[in-house]
Amino acid sequence: MRLLTFQHLKWASFAHSTVYLCLLVSWALGLDDLKYVFGWAHGLGWIAMCVLSIAAVHRRVIPIRLAVAVAVIGAIGPFVGSFEFVREERRRTGRVTGSAPRYSQGSHGR
């Protein structure tokens, strides 16, 4: 399955997050027809992301931690899965997320 790549899964996760955002906006605005469409799209998208995540873990495309974020938390908040894809990509490229700058021993202004 050459289509099952990290980048394809990442963009699918972003698309799923966008659908979920549209669902939230349509719910907040009381747009029932759109809410129905985006609700189904979110549900089917979540199922697809779960299946793809399981296959990706099996093929060692993504770590289990990322798959759990997508499958378990993704049902109610797919933004977490998208964030985890960004975090994993940064980890793979050596860019650290959320860490404070490190200073050498003697650079504290003494």
C-alpha positions in Angstrom: 0.0 0.0 0.0 2.1 2.9 -1.3 -0.7 5.3 -0.5 -0.4 4.6 3.2 2.4 7.1 4.0 2.9 9.4 7.0 2.3 12.5 4.9 -1.0 11.1 3.4 -2.2 10.2 6.9 -1.2 13.6 8.2 -3.2 15.4 5.5 -6.1 13.1 6.0 -6.1 14.0 9.7 -6.1 17.7 8.8 -9.0 17.1 6.5 -10.9 15.3 9.3 -10.2 18.1 11.7 -11.5 20.6 9.1 -14.7 18.6 8.7 -15.1 18.5 12.5 -14.6 22.3 12.7 -17.3 22.7 10.0 -19.5 20.5 12.1 -18.9 22.6 15.2 -19.6 25.9 13.3 -22.8 24.5 11.7 -24.0 23.3 15.1 -23.2 26.7 16.7 -25.0 28.6 13.9 -28.0 26.2 14.0 -27.5 25.1 10.4 -29.2 21.7 10.8 -28.8 20.5 7.2 -25.1 21.2 7.2 -24.8 19.8 10.7 -26.3 16.5 9.4 -23.9 16.4 6.5 -20.8 17.3 8.5 -21.8 14.9 11.3 -21.9 12.0 8.9 -18.7 13.1 7.3 -17.0 13.3 10.7 -18.3 9.9 11.7 -17.2 8.2 8.5 -14.0 10.1 8.5 -13.2 8.9 12.1 -13.9 5.3 11.1 -11.6 5.6 8.1 -8.9 7.2 10.2 -9.2 4.4 12.8 -8.8 1.7 10.1 -5.9 3.6 8.4 -4.2 4.1 11.7 -4.4 0.4 12.6 -2.9 -0.5 9.2 -0.2 2.2 9.5 0.9 0.9 12.9 0.9 -2.7 11.5 3.2 -1.4 8.7 5.3 0.7 11.0 4.3 4.0 9.4 3.2 5.6 12.6 3.8 4.8 16.3 1.1 3.3 18.5 0.9 6.5 20.5 -0.1 8.5 17.4 -2.7 5.8 16.4 -4.3 6.0 19.9 -4.5 9.8 19.7 -6.2 9.5 16.3 -8.5 6.6 17.1 -9.5 7.1 20.7 -9.4 10.9 21.2 -10.3 11.5 17.5 -13.9 10.6 18.0 -14.5 13.7 20.1 -11.6 15.9 19.2 -9.7 15.1 15.9 -7.6 18.2 16.5 -5.6 16.2 18.9 -4.7 13.7 16.2 -3.7 16.5 13.9 -1.5 18.0 16.6 0.1 14.6 17.2 1.0 14.3 13.5 2.7 17.6 13.7 4.5 16.6 16.9 5.6 13.3 15.4 6.8 15.0 12.3 8.9 17.4 14.4 10.3 14.5 16.4 11.3 12.7 13.3 13.1 15.7 11.9 14.8 16.5 15.2 12.9 19.6 16.0 11.8 19.6 19.7 8.4 20.9 20.6 7.5 22.7 23.8 10.9 22.8 25.4 12.4 25.9 26.9 15.7 27.1 25.6 18.7 25.5 27.2 21.6 27.6 28.5 25.1 26.6 29.1 26.4 26.4 32.7 28.0 29.8 32.8 25.5 31.9 30.8 23.2 33.0 33.5 24.5 36.6 33.6 26.9 36.1 36.5 
